[in-house]
Amino acid sequence: MKYNSKVSDPVLTSDERRKRDLMRDLSRRIKSAREEARMSQLQVGVSLGVSDKTISGYESARIAPPVDKLLQLADLFKKPIGFFLGADPRDYKVSSRLRAVEIALRDIRLQLQEIKLLSQHKDLE
């Protein structure tokens, strides 16, 4: 008698299929965001503190990124976390652009502070 390793419970099978599909979508989105940012797997791995093989695992759906790494990916690629989780594309495009503007404004503020400090220092000389 052969042992059938396949589960016959349709709910469990449906859940496994849904999980597999979610992982595949997540992996595609990670790869798409990386390619859009024109970064290599090695560059992303260095930014996240993991190896390029780990990034390859994320992109091939072999392993799921932990939540903290997913948040780092969202920050690195300037995408809302919903982008990776399958939110409606119309929503993340606006959110992504808004986030990019917020980051640019933060950088401008930092540069203005540096200029102000430098000008104050020159006035003292």
C-alpha positions in Angstrom: 0.0 0.0 0.0 1.4 3.4 -1.0 1.3 6.3 1.4 -0.3 9.3 -0.1 1.6 12.4 1.1 -0.9 14.8 -0.5 -3.4 16.4 1.9 -7.0 15.7 0.9 -8.4 18.5 3.0 -9.6 21.2 0.4 -9.3 24.0 3.0 -5.7 23.2 3.8 -4.9 22.9 0.1 -6.6 26.2 -0.6 -4.6 27.9 2.2 -1.4 26.4 0.9 -2.2 27.6 -2.6 -3.0 31.1 -1.3 0.2 31.3 0.7 2.2 30.1 -2.4 0.5 32.8 -4.5 1.1 35.5 -2.0 4.8 34.5 -1.7 5.2 34.5 -5.5 3.5 38.0 -5.7 5.8 39.3 -2.9 8.9 38.0 -4.6 7.9 39.6 -7.9 7.3 42.9 -6.2 10.7 42.8 -4.4 12.5 42.0 -7.7 10.5 44.7 -9.6 11.3 47.4 -7.0 15.0 46.4 -7.0 15.2 46.5 -10.7 13.4 49.9 -10.8 15.9 51.2 -8.3 18.7 49.8 -10.6 20.3 48.0 -7.7 22.0 44.6 -7.6 21.0 41.9 -5.2 24.4 42.5 -3.5 23.7 46.2 -3.0 20.3 45.5 -1.5 21.8 42.8 0.7 24.4 45.2 2.0 21.8 47.9 2.7 19.7 45.4 4.6 22.6 43.7 6.4 22.0 40.3 4.7 23.7 38.4 1.9 22.9 38.6 -1.7 21.8 35.0 -1.5 19.1 36.0 1.0 17.8 38.6 -1.4 17.8 36.0 -4.1 15.7 33.8 -1.8 13.3 36.6 -1.3 13.0 37.2 -5.0 12.6 33.5 -5.9 9.9 32.9 -3.1 12.2 30.4 -1.4 12.1 32.4 1.8 9.9 35.2 3.2 11.5 38.3 4.4 10.9 39.0 8.1 8.7 42.1 8.8 11.7 44.3 9.8 13.4 43.5 6.5 10.2 44.2 4.6 10.0 47.6 6.3 13.7 48.2 5.3 12.9 47.3 1.7 10.0 49.7 1.7 12.2 52.5 3.0 15.1 51.6 0.7 13.0 51.6 -2.5 10.8 54.5 -1.3 7.6 52.4 -1.6 4.8 52.0 0.9 4.7 48.7 2.6 1.3 48.1 0.9 3.2 47.9 -2.4 4.9 44.7 -1.3 1.7 43.3 0.3 -0.4 43.7 -2.8 -2.3 46.9 -2.3 -4.1 48.4 -5.2 -1.5 49.9 -7.6 -3.4 53.1 -7.9 -3.0 53.7 -4.2 0.7 53.0 -3.9 1.7 55.1 -6.9 0.4 58.2 -5.2 1.7 57.1 -1.8 5.1 56.3 -3.3 5.4 59.7 -4.9 4.3 61.4 -1.7 6.9 59.4 0.3 9.6 60.3 -2.2 8.7 64.0 -1.9 8.8 63.8 1.9 12.2 62.2 1.9 13.5 64.8 -0.6 12.2 67.6 1.7 13.9 66.0 4.7 17.1 66.0 2.8 16.7 69.6 1.7 16.0 70.6 5.3 19.2 68.9 6.4 21.2 70.6 3.7 19.7 74.0 4.7 20.7 73.4 8.3 24.2 72.6 7.2 24.4 75.8 5.1 23.1 77.8 8.0 25.7 76.4 10.4 28.5 77.0 7.8 27.4 80.6 7.3 27.3 81.2 11.0 30.7 79.8 11.4 32.0 82.0 8.6 30.5 85.1 10.2 32.5 84.3 13.4 35.8 84.3 11.5 
